[in-house]
């Protein structure tokens, strides 16, 4: 969820400072939670600004650059490996446990397709 805009934050502060009502009434007026208003004023007192904190960055990926290169190498030498086989290799050879959905996202980020092409021609049912 994205943080509230600086414009809305400033309007909440201005309304409270003008004496429109209590923090609870200002929260209801702007359709925000009372905890948001309370935290907004704590932030204003501590930093002097109403801007939201910057994004902290999230968790680091278990697959570092070396592991990604190894993954690409495996797929280059044996292109028909399944996600299960890749996950198993990561676990046994590199001691990196990884779920299949996460592995699929990593391969997509690396622009490595896992879609198989059939070697046989397509089965076509004749239409009447």
C-alpha positions as a Python dict, from the first residue, in 0.01 Angstrom:
ca = {
    (1, 'X'): (0, 0, 0),
    (2, 'X'): (139, 339, -96),
    (3, 'X'): (184, 608, 170),
    (4, 'X'): (-60, 897, 189),
    (5, 'X'): (40, 1197, -23),
    (6, 'X'): (229, 1487, 132),
    (7, 'X'): (-58, 1713, 26),
    (8, 'X'): (-310, 1513, 233),
    (9, 'X'): (-69, 1497, 526),
    (10, 'X'): (-25, 1874, 519),
    (11, 'X'): (-403, 1931, 498),
    (12, 'X'): (-456, 1710, 806),
    (13, 'X'): (-194, 1907, 1001),
    (14, 'X'): (-332, 2243, 887),
    (15, 'X'): (-690, 2148, 978),
    (16, 'X'): (-588, 2036, 1327),
    (17, 'X'): (-376, 2348, 1384),
    (18, 'X'): (-666, 2571, 1269),
    (19, 'X'): (-879, 2411, 1540),
    (20, 'X'): (-1123, 2227, 1313),
    (21, 'X'): (-1151, 1960, 1581),
    (22, 'X'): (-970, 1694, 1776),
    (23, 'X'): (-733, 1450, 1612),
    (24, 'X'): (-1017, 1197, 1600),
    (25, 'X'): (-1251, 1448, 1432),
    (26, 'X'): (-985, 1550, 1180),
    (27, 'X'): (-925, 1180, 1102),
    (28, 'X'): (-1296, 1130, 1035),
    (29, 'X'): (-1311, 1448, 826),
    (30, 'X'): (-1032, 1330, 594),
    (31, 'X'): (-1127, 961, 599),
    (32, 'X'): (-804, 839, 758),
    (33, 'X'): (-744, 638, 1073),
    (34, 'X'): (-681, 799, 1410),
    (35, 'X'): (-354, 606, 1435),
    (36, 'X'): (-237, 768, 1110),
    (37, 'X'): (-307, 1114, 1251),
    (38, 'X'): (-135, 1031, 1581),
    (39, 'X'): (173, 895, 1402),
    (40, 'X'): (173, 1193, 1166),
    (41, 'X'): (197, 1434, 1459),
    (42, 'X'): (464, 1222, 1630),
    (43, 'X'): (665, 1234, 1306),
    (44, 'X'): (609, 1609, 1275),
    (45, 'X'): (731, 1665, 1633),
    (46, 'X'): (1037, 1442, 1595),
    (47, 'X'): (1155, 1538, 1245),
    (48, 'X'): (973, 1860, 1165),
    (49, 'X'): (840, 1713, 840),
    (50, 'X'): (521, 1539, 733),
    (51, 'X'): (683, 1340, 452),
    (52, 'X'): (664, 959, 480),
    (53, 'X'): (972, 755, 562),
    (54, 'X'): (1158, 624, 259),
    (55, 'X'): (1109, 260, 160),
    (56, 'X'): (1343, 38, 362),
    (57, 'X'): (1422, -194, 69),
    (58, 'X'): (1279, -529, 175),
    (59, 'X'): (1449, -864, 218),
    (60, 'X'): (1762, -964, 30),
    (61, 'X'): (1731, -1242, -220),
    (62, 'X'): (1875, -1579, -124),
    (63, 'X'): (2007, -1612, -476),
    (64, 'X'): (2314, -1392, -505),
    (65, 'X'): (2483, -1320, -837),
    (66, 'X'): (2697, -1635, -821),
    (67, 'X'): (2389, -1854, -766),
    (68, 'X'): (2210, -1685, -1054),
    (69, 'X'): (2506, -1747, -1283),
    (70, 'X'): (2510, -2111, -1178),
    (71, 'X'): (2137, -2135, -1251),
    (72, 'X'): (2190, -1987, -1599),
    (73, 'X'): (2478, -2229, -1657),
    (74, 'X'): (2262, -2530, -1564),
    (75, 'X'): (1990, -2416, -1802),
    (76, 'X'): (2240, -2351, -2079),
    (77, 'X'): (2385, -2701, -2056),
    (78, 'X'): (2055, -2878, -1991),
    (79, 'X'): (1766, -2663, -2113),
    (80, 'X'): (1489, -2910, -2027),
    (81, 'X'): (1532, -2892, -1647),
    (82, 'X'): (1204, -2846, -1461),
    (83, 'X'): (1149, -2604, -1176),
    (84, 'X'): (1150, -2896, -932),
    (85, 'X'): (1485, -3017, -1064),
    (86, 'X'): (1633, -2668, -1047),
    (87, 'X'): (1509, -2620, -691),
    (88, 'X'): (1654, -2957, -594),
    (89, 'X'): (1992, -2869, -745),
    (90, 'X'): (1996, -2538, -563),
    (91, 'X'): (1925, -2719, -238),
    (92, 'X'): (2179, -2999, -280),
    (93, 'X'): (2466, -2822, -457),
    (94, 'X'): (2444, -2468, -319),
    (95, 'X'): (2246, -2531, 4),
    (96, 'X'): (1985, -2274, -97),
    (97, 'X'): (1627, -2376, -19),
    (98, 'X'): (1383, -2198, -250),
    (99, 'X'): (1015, -2237, -330),
    (100, 'X'): (891, -2296, -681),
    (101, 'X'): (697, -1968, -713),
    (102, 'X'): (1003, -1769, -604),
    (103, 'X'): (1228, -1964, -840),
    (104, 'X'): (986, -1893, -1125),
    (105, 'X'): (998, -1518, -1047),
    (106, 'X'): (1381, -1526, -1038),
    (107, 'X'): (1394, -1696, -1378),
    (108, 'X'): (1153, -1437, -1515),
    (109, 'X'): (1373, -1155, -1378),
    (110, 'X'): (1671, -1321, -1546),
    (111, 'X'): (1463, -1338, -1867),
    (112, 'X'): (1500, -1716, -1882),
    (113, 'X'): (1182, -1876, -2010),
    (114, 'X'): (1074, -2211, -1869),
    (115, 'X'): (807, -2269, -2130),
    (116, 'X'): (871, -2589, -2317),
    (117, 'X'): (824, -2622, -2692),
    (118, 'X'): (677, -2944, -2816),
    (119, 'X'): (894, -3141, -3052),
    (120, 'X'): (588, -3298, -3215),
    (121, 'X'): (345, -3110, -3433),
    (122, 'X'): (24, -2990, -3278),
    (123, 'X'): (-274, -3227, -3266),
    (124, 'X'): (-551, -3066, -3469),
    (125, 'X'): (-907, -3191, -3463),
    (126, 'X'): (-1077, -3136, -3799),
    (127, 'X'): (-1384, -2914, -3795),
    (128, 'X'): (-1703, -3010, -3972),
}
